[in-house]
Amino acid sequence: MQIDLIDLDTYAAGGPPHRQLRWLRENDPVHRHQGEPEFWAVTRYEDVVHVSRNSDLFSSERRLAFFDELPEEQLPFQRLMMLNQDPPEHTRRRQLVNRGFTARNINNLEQRIRDICDDLLDTCSGEVDFVEEVAAPLPLYVICELLGVPASDWGKMYDWSNRIVGATDTDYLASPEEDGVAERELYAYAQQLAAQRRAEPRDDIVGKLLAPDENGQTMAPNEFNLFVHLLVIAGNDTTRNAASGGMLALFEHPRQWERLVADPTLARPAADEIVRWVSPVNMFRRTATADLTLGGQQIRENDKVVVFYASANRDALAFPDPETFDIGRDPNPHIGYGGGGPHFCIGSHLAKMELHILFEQLAIRFPKIRQTDDVRRLRSNFVNGIKSLPVRLS
């Protein structure tokens, strides 16, 4: 079989290449992928978890966690982002950030998330784009609430998010000259937000992030700005893609939608099954720190190793009947929030809550929602995104 797991047009046409990924899991689970540069494609659940949990062997810091290769001079700045760090520096940063993302803090947001969801659905009627009207604004507005961003600036955050994640899609990036502009604008906005909050402290997540911890440590300005960038993109766009991909999955599996309408409490397990099925983040990159063996293959130090969550979440060795979309699946050890280890998604509890509330309310308020036209997918091999999903709300 011809293998190409990074072709952008493949993802734009139909999402992750699940047929190729299934063949690799069964025949060549740690595959030497041709291209420039070559890399190891890790496709089995067990191996993806192993890579994720052993940051001493598979580094996020050496060449960063993103697939694309960046110029050497850009690496030091990018390593200030928590996503591109290894312990012990990552551990220090994560401990600072954890103060704002305790289960108690997130649980206190539940009613506000319900209010935001209700307000969004109140404005929807007739034919709408589910992505623009529901899936995109819900997580974005929740993140803005977390950060204390005024409603007048929510549109800016939406635009920056689209342009950063959609940098490989001409619908979002009009010209190559615009590449990186949105990142710089968001970075500058985070600087302003921090300065404003230092001048007018509040008891919220940003206040907790900027305040010294029990050891007197604080987030440096660059650290805070890059964390805001990560939160706006990772905390917003992944949930947006899970919501839109989940709605599409329910359209494609109408009996599952009927189950949810009949019993909206299924929205809790449905939130996990949606993330398993959609895998909003398709892949991350690691770099081998030593010569080692993985899946029977000899990997050399500094080799590029790429884990594919979209593949691991369909592994028959980890999930009974993995090609069945089952909103009541239990247990569901999906790794849509990462395979464990130091980089497990810090916002997973928040994302689950948003998805649970959204699909519960959709089932109650719009039981006859239906798709009215084809979806348009994002031209990206990094996130499994949907740009447009036309629906009729009824």
LINMO-V776664 format. One record per residue. N is the residue number from 1. RES is the residue in one letter. SS is DSSP state (helix for helix, strand for strand, loop for the rest). PHI is phi in whole degrees, -180 to 180 (999 if undefined). D_CENTER is the distance of its C-alpha to the mean C-alpha in Angstrom with 1 decimal. Layout:
n = [N;N]
res = [RES;RES]
ss = [SS;SS]
phi = [PHI;PHI]
d_center = [D_CENTER;D_CENTER]
//
This chain:
n = [1;2;3;4;5;6;7;8;9;10;11;12;13;14;15;16;17;18;19;20;21;22;23;24;25;26;27;28;29;30;31;32;33;34;35;36;37;38;39;40;41;42;43;44;45;46;47;48;49;50;51;52;53;54;55;56;57;58;59;60;61;62;63;64;65;66;67;68;69;70;71;72;73;74;75;76;77;78;79;80;81;82;83;84;85;86;87;88;89;90;91;92;93;94;95;96;97;98;99;100;101;102;103;104;105;106;107;108;109;110;111;112;113;114;115;116;117;118;119;120;121;122;123;124;125;126;127;128;129;130;131;132;133;134;135;136;137;138;139;140;141;142;143;144;145;146;147;148;149;150;151;152;153;154;155;156;157;158;159;160;161;162;163;164;165;166;167;168;169;170;171;172;173;174;175;176;177;178;179;180;181;182;183;184;185;186;187;188;189;190;191;192;193;194;195;196;197;198;199;200;201;202;203;204;205;206;207;208;209;210;211;212;213;214;215;216;217;218;219;220;221;222;223;224;225;226;227;228;229;230;231;232;233;234;235;236;237;238;239;240;241;242;243;244;245;246;247;248;249;250;251;252;253;254;255;256;257;258;259;260;261;262;263;264;265;266;267;268;269;270;271;272;273;274;275;276;277;278;279;280;281;282;283;284;285;286;287;288;289;290;291;292;293;294;295;296;297;298;299;300;301;302;303;304;305;306;307;308;309;310;311;312;313;314;315;316;317;318;319;320;321;322;323;324;325;326;327;328;329;330;331;332;333;334;335;336;337;338;339;340;341;342;343;344;345;346;347;348;349;350;351;352;353;354;355;356;357;358;359;360;361;362;363;364;365;366;367;368;369;370;371;372;373;374;375;376;377;378;379;380;381;382;383;384;385;386;387;388;389;390;391;392;393;394]
res = [M;Q;I;D;L;I;D;L;D;T;Y;A;A;G;G;P;P;H;R;Q;L;R;W;L;R;E;N;D;P;V;H;R;H;Q;G;E;P;E;F;W;A;V;T;R;Y;E;D;V;V;H;V;S;R;N;S;D;L;F;S;S;E;R;R;L;A;F;F;D;E;L;P;E;E;Q;L;P;F;Q;R;L;M;M;L;N;Q;D;P;P;E;H;T;R;R;R;Q;L;V;N;R;G;F;T;A;R;N;I;N;N;L;E;Q;R;I;R;D;I;C;D;D;L;L;D;T;C;S;G;E;V;D;F;V;E;E;V;A;A;P;L;P;L;Y;V;I;C;E;L;L;G;V;P;A;S;D;W;G;K;M;Y;D;W;S;N;R;I;V;G;A;T;D;T;D;Y;L;A;S;P;E;E;D;G;V;A;E;R;E;L;Y;A;Y;A;Q;Q;L;A;A;Q;R;R;A;E;P;R;D;D;I;V;G;K;L;L;A;P;D;E;N;G;Q;T;M;A;P;N;E;F;N;L;F;V;H;L;L;V;I;A;G;N;D;T;T;R;N;A;A;S;G;G;M;L;A;L;F;E;H;P;R;Q;W;E;R;L;V;A;D;P;T;L;A;R;P;A;A;D;E;I;V;R;W;V;S;P;V;N;M;F;R;R;T;A;T;A;D;L;T;L;G;G;Q;Q;I;R;E;N;D;K;V;V;V;F;Y;A;S;A;N;R;D;A;L;A;F;P;D;P;E;T;F;D;I;G;R;D;P;N;P;H;I;G;Y;G;G;G;G;P;H;F;C;I;G;S;H;L;A;K;M;E;L;H;I;L;F;E;Q;L;A;I;R;F;P;K;I;R;Q;T;D;D;V;R;R;L;R;S;N;F;V;N;G;I;K;S;L;P;V;R;L;S]
ss = [loop;loop;loop;loop;loop;loop;loop;helix;helix;helix;helix;helix;helix;helix;loop;loop;loop;helix;helix;helix;helix;helix;helix;helix;helix;helix;helix;loop;loop;strand;strand;strand;strand;loop;loop;loop;loop;loop;strand;strand;strand;strand;loop;loop;helix;helix;helix;helix;helix;helix;helix;helix;helix;loop;loop;loop;loop;strand;strand;loop;loop;loop;loop;loop;loop;loop;loop;loop;loop;loop;loop;helix;helix;helix;helix;helix;helix;helix;loop;loop;loop;helix;helix;helix;loop;loop;loop;loop;helix;helix;helix;helix;helix;helix;helix;helix;helix;helix;loop;loop;loop;loop;helix;helix;helix;helix;helix;loop;loop;helix;helix;helix;helix;helix;helix;helix;helix;helix;helix;helix;helix;helix;loop;loop;loop;strand;strand;strand;strand;helix;helix;helix;helix;helix;helix;helix;helix;helix;helix;helix;helix;helix;helix;helix;helix;helix;helix;loop;loop;loop;helix;helix;helix;helix;helix;helix;helix;helix;helix;helix;helix;helix;helix;helix;helix;loop;loop;loop;loop;loop;loop;loop;loop;loop;loop;helix;helix;helix;loop;loop;helix;helix;helix;helix;helix;helix;helix;helix;helix;helix;helix;helix;helix;helix;helix;helix;helix;helix;helix;loop;loop;loop;loop;loop;helix;helix;helix;helix;helix;helix;loop;loop;loop;loop;loop;loop;loop;loop;loop;loop;helix;helix;helix;helix;helix;helix;helix;helix;helix;helix;helix;helix;helix;helix;helix;helix;helix;helix;helix;helix;helix;helix;helix;helix;helix;helix;helix;helix;helix;helix;helix;helix;loop;helix;helix;helix;helix;helix;helix;helix;helix;helix;loop;helix;helix;helix;helix;helix;helix;helix;helix;helix;helix;helix;helix;helix;helix;helix;loop;loop;strand;loop;strand;strand;strand;strand;strand;strand;loop;loop;loop;strand;strand;strand;loop;loop;strand;strand;strand;loop;loop;loop;loop;strand;strand;strand;strand;strand;helix;helix;helix;helix;loop;loop;loop;loop;loop;loop;loop;loop;loop;loop;loop;loop;loop;loop;loop;loop;loop;loop;loop;loop;loop;loop;loop;loop;loop;loop;loop;loop;loop;loop;loop;loop;loop;loop;loop;helix;helix;helix;helix;helix;helix;helix;helix;helix;helix;helix;helix;helix;helix;helix;helix;helix;helix;loop;loop;loop;loop;strand;strand;loop;loop;loop;loop;strand;strand;loop;loop;loop;loop;loop;strand;loop;loop;strand;strand;strand;loop;strand;strand;strand;strand;loop]
phi = [999;-76;-113;-147;-95;-121;-62;-64;-66;-61;-68;-65;-79;-155;85;-57;-78;-64;-65;-63;-64;-65;-61;-64;-57;-86;-124;-154;-67;-119;-104;-78;-84;-76;144;-126;-85;-70;-153;-93;-95;-102;-120;-86;-53;-59;-72;-62;-63;-60;-62;-65;-91;-122;-70;-70;-100;-128;-88;-90;-94;-57;-127;74;-99;-92;-65;-67;-85;-104;-59;-55;-70;-89;-65;-57;-66;-65;-72;-75;-81;-56;-61;-107;-127;-115;-60;-88;-64;-61;-62;-61;-65;-65;-63;-66;-71;-56;-60;-92;-124;-69;-58;-64;-60;-71;-61;-67;-88;-55;-66;-67;-64;-61;-65;-62;-62;-61;-62;-64;-69;-62;-88;-98;-160;66;-89;-140;-90;-59;-68;-68;-92;-129;-64;-77;-70;-59;-66;-63;-67;-66;-63;-62;-62;-59;-86;73;-76;-64;-57;-66;-103;-63;-64;-62;-62;-62;-65;-61;-61;-59;-72;-74;-73;-94;-63;-99;-120;-67;-67;-108;-117;-69;-152;-58;-64;-83;-61;93;-65;-62;-63;-68;-67;-67;-60;-65;-65;-62;-60;-64;-62;-65;-63;-64;-74;-68;-75;-132;-60;-134;-91;-139;-64;-63;-60;-67;-71;-86;-78;-64;-84;-64;-100;82;-83;-132;-81;-67;-52;-63;-63;-64;-61;-72;-68;-59;-56;-64;-66;-65;-83;-69;-77;-100;-69;-67;-68;-58;-73;-66;-66;-71;-67;-67;-64;-62;-61;-70;-66;-77;-129;-59;-67;-70;-64;-61;-61;-67;-63;-70;-144;-62;-66;-68;-61;-66;-67;-62;-59;-72;-66;-63;-66;-60;-68;-82;47;-54;-100;-78;-158;-138;-105;-133;-125;-65;-97;-161;-68;-157;-116;-141;57;82;-104;-87;-106;-99;-55;76;-65;-85;-121;-120;-96;-110;-67;-61;-80;-59;-76;-119;-80;-66;-78;-112;-133;-63;50;-67;-86;-100;-87;-130;-70;-104;-55;-156;-76;-140;-83;-62;-120;-68;-104;107;-92;86;80;-64;-100;-57;-56;-70;-101;-61;-64;-65;-62;-60;-64;-61;-67;-60;-65;-60;-75;-63;-71;-62;-65;-78;-91;-132;-64;-106;-56;-145;-80;-113;-159;-67;-80;-121;-98;-72;-85;-151;-99;-90;-114;-91;-109;-118;-85;-151;-141;-71;-138;-115;-92;-143]
d_center = [29.4;28.1;24.7;22.3;18.6;17.7;19.8;17.9;20.4;19.7;16.1;17.4;20.2;18.6;15.1;14.8;18.4;18.8;22.5;22.4;19.8;22.2;25.1;23.7;22.9;26.5;28.3;26.6;23.6;23.5;24.3;25.7;23.9;26.3;25.5;25.6;24.7;24.9;22.3;21.9;19.5;18.7;18.3;19.7;18.0;20.6;20.3;16.5;17.0;20.0;18.3;15.5;18.3;20.8;19.8;23.5;23.7;20.4;19.6;16.6;19.2;21.9;20.1;16.7;13.4;12.8;14.8;17.1;20.1;20.9;24.6;25.9;26.7;23.1;22.0;23.6;21.8;18.3;19.2;19.4;15.6;14.7;12.0;15.1;17.6;19.4;21.6;23.8;22.4;18.8;20.5;22.5;19.6;17.6;20.8;21.1;17.7;18.1;21.0;18.9;16.5;19.2;19.3;22.3;20.6;17.8;20.4;22.5;19.9;20.3;23.2;21.7;18.6;21.2;23.2;20.5;19.7;23.5;24.1;21.7;23.2;26.6;26.3;25.4;28.2;29.4;27.4;24.1;20.9;18.4;15.5;17.5;19.3;17.0;13.3;12.7;15.1;14.5;11.3;12.7;16.0;15.0;13.5;16.7;18.7;17.4;18.3;21.5;20.9;23.8;23.3;25.1;22.3;19.4;20.2;19.8;16.4;15.4;17.2;15.8;12.1;13.3;15.5;13.2;10.4;13.3;15.6;16.6;17.5;20.9;20.2;18.2;20.0;23.7;25.0;24.4;26.0;23.1;20.6;19.6;21.4;18.4;17.2;20.7;21.1;18.1;19.4;22.9;21.8;20.3;23.7;25.5;23.6;24.5;28.0;28.4;27.2;29.5;32.3;31.5;29.8;28.1;27.2;23.4;20.2;21.0;24.6;23.6;21.5;24.5;27.2;28.7;27.9;30.8;31.5;31.5;28.4;26.2;23.3;24.8;24.3;22.3;20.1;19.5;18.9;16.2;14.6;14.7;13.1;10.2;10.1;10.5;7.8;4.9;6.7;7.6;6.0;3.1;6.3;8.4;7.7;8.1;11.2;12.6;12.2;13.6;16.5;17.3;17.5;19.8;21.9;22.2;23.2;25.6;27.0;23.8;23.7;27.4;26.6;24.1;26.7;29.4;27.6;24.7;24.4;22.5;19.5;18.6;18.5;17.2;13.9;13.5;15.0;12.7;9.6;12.0;13.3;10.5;8.2;5.3;4.8;8.6;10.0;10.8;14.4;17.0;20.7;23.5;25.7;28.7;30.3;29.1;28.9;25.8;26.3;29.8;29.0;30.4;27.7;29.2;28.2;25.9;24.8;21.3;19.3;16.1;14.3;13.1;11.0;11.9;15.4;15.5;14.4;17.5;19.8;23.2;24.1;21.3;21.3;24.5;24.5;20.9;21.4;22.3;19.9;21.2;20.0;22.3;21.3;22.4;21.7;18.2;17.0;13.7;11.4;8.1;7.4;9.3;13.0;14.6;16.4;16.0;12.3;11.2;8.6;11.1;9.7;9.6;12.9;12.2;9.4;12.0;14.7;13.3;12.9;16.2;18.1;17.0;18.1;21.1;22.3;21.9;23.9;26.5;26.9;26.3;27.4;28.5;25.5;25.6;24.1;26.6;25.4;23.3;19.6;18.6;15.6;13.8;15.6;12.9;12.6;9.4;7.0;8.9;9.7;12.9;15.0;17.7;18.8;22.3;23.5;26.7;26.4;29.5]
//
